[in-house]
Structure formats: C-alpha cells, structure tokens
Amino acid sequence: MGLYTSNYLKNLAYNKKMVLNEELRFFSAKAINKAEKFDIFLSHSFLDKDEVLGIYHELKNKGYKVYVDWIVDSHLDRNKVTRESAELIRCRLKHSKSLLLAISSKVAMSKWIPWELGYVDGNTNKCAIFPVAKGAYNENTFNRSEYLMLYPYIKEASLNGLHNRIYAVESSNTYVEFDRWVKYDKKPEYNFANIDIL
C-alpha cells in the first residue's frame, strides 16, 4: 500500500461512523483518568478531522490504544485554552508511549502541533510522522521539511511476501516494524531488504 491516502482514510472514517458515535457516548459518560495510558497520542490539525478519524480506526484495528483529544476528552474546547486544558493535554502526552503527527497540507494551521511535538521530543523522543497523501500514492512527493526530517515516517508495506505491516521508516533500507517501535522502543535500523521496491 505505501503511504495512506486521504480517500482511504475518509472512507474508513465513513464506514466506522456508528462505532465513533458509540465511543463518543462512552467517553463522554465516563471521566477518563488523567493517568490513563495510551500507545499513541495522535497530534493533528482539526481541519483533517475525517482523515484523523480514519487513522484512529486504522490504528485501533491493529490493536493500539490511541488518544485523539476530541474523541477521548470531548469536553475540551479547542477555541478556549485554559491552564487546566493545557495541563490535561500535557498529562495525555506524558502517559502516551509515542506521538504520531498526522501530516497533510493543512498541518501548518494547528498551533498545538509544535507544542505537542516539542513536549514529547524533549521527554521521550518517540515521535513519528503519519503522512496523508492527497491523491494517488506517490511517496516521492512526500516532503518532510525542516525539523520534521528528524523523525521517521509511517508506511504500510509487504516484506518478503508477508501480509502488509506498518513500519517506522527513515529510508528505504532503514526501518523497523511499527509494533516494535511503539511497544519496545526499537529504533529504525539498516536492513538488507528494501521496502520501497516491494
């Protein structure tokens, strides 16, 4: 598959609408402990809400516990930031094993992203980019600018005929299975097999 496309993620979000409504009811009825643990904190622009919902379901389907502020803490008001809301986000970041930054053309619109990325980078350095391709998959057009080049990016690929898996990738020969990156703190390393050409 390669990079995830906007259409794929939006379709996944659309197909999971009923599941989302159940989850929103569950989270709004239950106050989630500030120390609740998450595998992934999903940082994003709210303008990418449909794609983010698709990413949320894609990762949940693969067994990860994912934090998205407007799902888990739906009472937060993005337009009215307080010390309490900032402290809650800081707690969620602290209790998440990793941060994935959903990148699209709208990502620059969010003022929270640099703060969230900087917080996790300074504490655990467990950050990666989740690129969302606009149209047909074309990895050559994925451009990590400036400081984003410091982080691996997420890609789905099949390797040696095995079913598709997600990888944290630094280059075509430097990668690690996403599960090992999230759960066991393994860094991308050099491999003989090139996942870009499979």
Summary of the structure (lengths in Angstrom):
residues: 198
radius of gyration: 16.4
end to end distance: 9.9
largest distance: 50.4
contacts: 570
relative contact order: 0.15
helix: 44%
strand: 22%
